[in-house]
Amino acid sequence: MSALLTVDRLQVGYGRGRRHRTVISDVSFEVAEGETVALVGESGSGKTTIGRAILGLTPASGGRVELDGRNLLGLRAAERRRIAADLQVIFQDPYGSLNPSLTIGEILTEPLRIQQRRGRAESQRIVDELLERVGMPASASYRYPAQFSGGQRQRIAIARAVSVAPRLIVCDEPTSALDVSTQAKVLRLLAELQQRTKVGYLFITHDLAVVREFADRVIVLRHGELVEEGPARAVCDAPQHPYTRSLVAAAPVPDPVLQRARREELARATAEEFDAPASVPVSSRDLDVVIEEQSL
Amino acid sequence: MTAISSPSETGVTRRGFLHALLHEPLAVVSLAVLAIVVSACLLSPWLAPYDPLAQSLADARQLPSAAHWLGTDNLGRDVLSRLMYGGVPSIAGVGLCIAVFLVLGVVLGLLAGYLGGAVDRVISFVVEILMSVPSIIIVLAVVSLFSRSLNATMITLGVLGSGGLIRVVRAATLKVSKDLYVDAARVSGLGGLRILFRHILPRLSGPIVIQVALFAGVALGVQTGLGFLGLGTPPPNPSWGGMVGEASLLVQVFPWLLVPSGGIIALCTIAFALLGDATRDSFATRVRRSSGRVPKRRPDSADVPPPGAGLLTVEQLTVHFGDPERPAVDRLDLTIDKGEIVGLVGESGSGKTVTALACLGLFASTAHASGHIWFGGHDVVTARYRELEEIRGAGVAYVSQEPMVALDPSFTVGTVLREAIRANRRVGRTEAKRIAIELLEQVRITEPSSLLRRYPHELSGGMAQRVAIAIALAGNPSLLIADEPTTSLDVTVQARILELLRTIRQERGMAIILVTHDLGVVADICDRAVVMRGGAVVERADVEELYAHPAHEYTRELLRATPSIAERAA
């Protein structure tokens, strides 16, 4: 598999001079055609910033990002428009990502008509097909976003993303605002579309359990740095880096017996790891609070 | 989860705006008045009963009559006709002024808000100058420079006034352009102009209409004011301001003359102001207040708590919001025993949060509740405010999904915590502080005394949730209702908060109702779980039993849909 998306030593920072703060430092990875790569991290890890930098919504301060060998950084509006057909996005918040004052039909035909210069009738035909493919009735075209539930809106956002037949979709927490059963359906839809079109997903999420079941490979981020990278199952089942281990250990498993065993094991491991000098009487819990305090 | 519970939260739709405006009676009346005045003036050559300049000294200074509806002036000219003709320069002046105001305000405001950077700085600088110069002096200077040209004056006024609109539009643009759908449009490769005019501008229509309506009143005032000073339309041609001026000379001998001319100006100014008000009202979100109001149901003397009941007993609780056919909670039974942690599990719309809030006696003002919630001998459903005060805090406490909501941003942690302590116990300030530190130690905060001086925005999400739990513990409750307490937290922080809840239960023997959508969290901490769907309980069991042998198909579906980080046995 050749690389569809190449991210090479990407850097993002804010401010100048002494007030400069690095948000992303030297992150490199690749996404192949038809592959799902998950970017995982907690809040402040920079996972969303990487997605926005790739989409051109946040300027990068260094490094190289290429889609199919074409540079993606520092593009002018006209150049970005040419890329737009190949690079699309699905956001987390299905309420904010659709313009509340346009009908679904208007939202979905807009990129087709403006960007691909298709006629009105042809665009509408494509939209009807798209709606069917994402499991929505064709009548949805004439309704406004406010008339749909979160899951339905996310389907519409997916329809908009795939309408121009992109090569890569950046999915920024696409299911974290959804109910679990809706999440399962949306993930199934994404997987189905991928099988059919060989689209690559850069899947940004905080949920390792979703990563394990949905992604091919995973990249773990912490404070803007790449901590660990590898096949999703392998990383989740046998994490190498201590930070990844703590993430995996903290994720509760929907099985009380297994979860109790994991919890007890974790307590034992932390107790051994922090077998601190006698002068500092800390339990594992107190230490956690200290860590949290420091990261305020 | 709650984030997607109400589809009406998002902005007003295009249809919605006009629709909402036409549902405001004030707006309809104002628009109708303005439409009638404007059309009467514009059609004056055809509608006016007399020539506005035709004098008839014999009929001078008449009160209203069948021949002259609004009477006649000093020279016997028909006042109604003069009002209709005289309105034309006023309307033209106000129209021109508004056009300049609107074009400058919207275009510059959009550019400043959307492009930002240097463009924004230059435009904001110009706005600051516009807003700091004394406009009436400039207007008077322009009047004298352009020898009574009303057009030049009104254009100047429009330019000077546009500063306010630029600021409003800029601020609204900044806010709207942060919306994700604007990012989505950018990623789609749409041009900046198209994004501005098709995706951003329609969302700004409300604030713009308000500003225009208010400014129109100002413009009318200035226009007629200039006429009054004799700087507008030269006599004998009529103008509203000029007519007020003429009437003011005769106010001793014929006061009536001031009524029609002054009245029409007042009427239009009021109509503009009310239109602005009505527009703002139609935009104001109707907040559904969640109050402690007791739902309408009289306590039944036969109602007594069931013998041998648990700490909290819910019997046949039904809550609906206006439609009894579609209850949010449907004949729910639930018993919580001392010291147990019970998970209330369900997806959005399952009624889990409504149930949890009902246990605190919190019902929305539109809610109709029936059934019983027994706690400490009281029925929470019918309890009076006094009883509820007794139950809440000291009996049942609450921790919400958003810890920041529990913390008032303008007070320090110490102030909020001491307030909660003193609401529940009769203690002095120093004693309250000692208890506050003790509580913070109980929620495993290492330097409690320094934390007391901090403000909520200085806390991380996990710290804020610990503080919120400390506040909940202030009344020493026997039951804690935690509504999605870890949903907005990172997974490692979630693990610590759950550990904290477990310890508190052990130390205090406190029962916890944990409302959650996350079956992983339930598996981690709960003793029992109640699975809800569409307001009803579909299954209840000890967690081990529930996960090992889910009886209901819906529970099985939920379990299947929940992803797991580790391989499950099943």
Interface residues (C-beta under 8 A of the other chain):
Chain A: E42 S43 L55 G56 L57 A77 R80 R81 R82 I83 A84 A85 L87 Q88 V89 F91 D93 P94 Y95 G96 S97 L98 N99 P100 S101 L102 E110 P111 I114 Q115 Y144 P145 A146 Q147 F148 S149 G150 A157 R160 V164 A177 L178 D179 V180 S181 T182 Q183 A184 H206 D207 L208 A209 V210 R212 E213 F214 C236 D237 S246 L247 V248 A249 A250 A251 P252 V253 P254 D255 P256 V257 L258 Q259 R262 R263 R285 D286 D288 V289 V290 E292 E293 S295 L296
Chain B: M1 A3 I4 P7 S8 E9 T10 G11 V12 T13 R14 R15 D179 L180 Y181 D183 A184 A185 R186 V187 S188 G189 L190 G191 G192 R194 R198 H199 P202 R203 E347 S348 R444 I445 T446 E447 E458 L459 S460 G461 G462 M463 D490 V491 T492 V493 Q494 A495 R496 L498 E499 L500 T503 H517 D518 L519 G520 V521 V522 A523 D524 V543 E544 Y547 A548 E557 L558 L559 R560 A561 T562 P563 S564 I565 A566 E567 R568 A569 A570
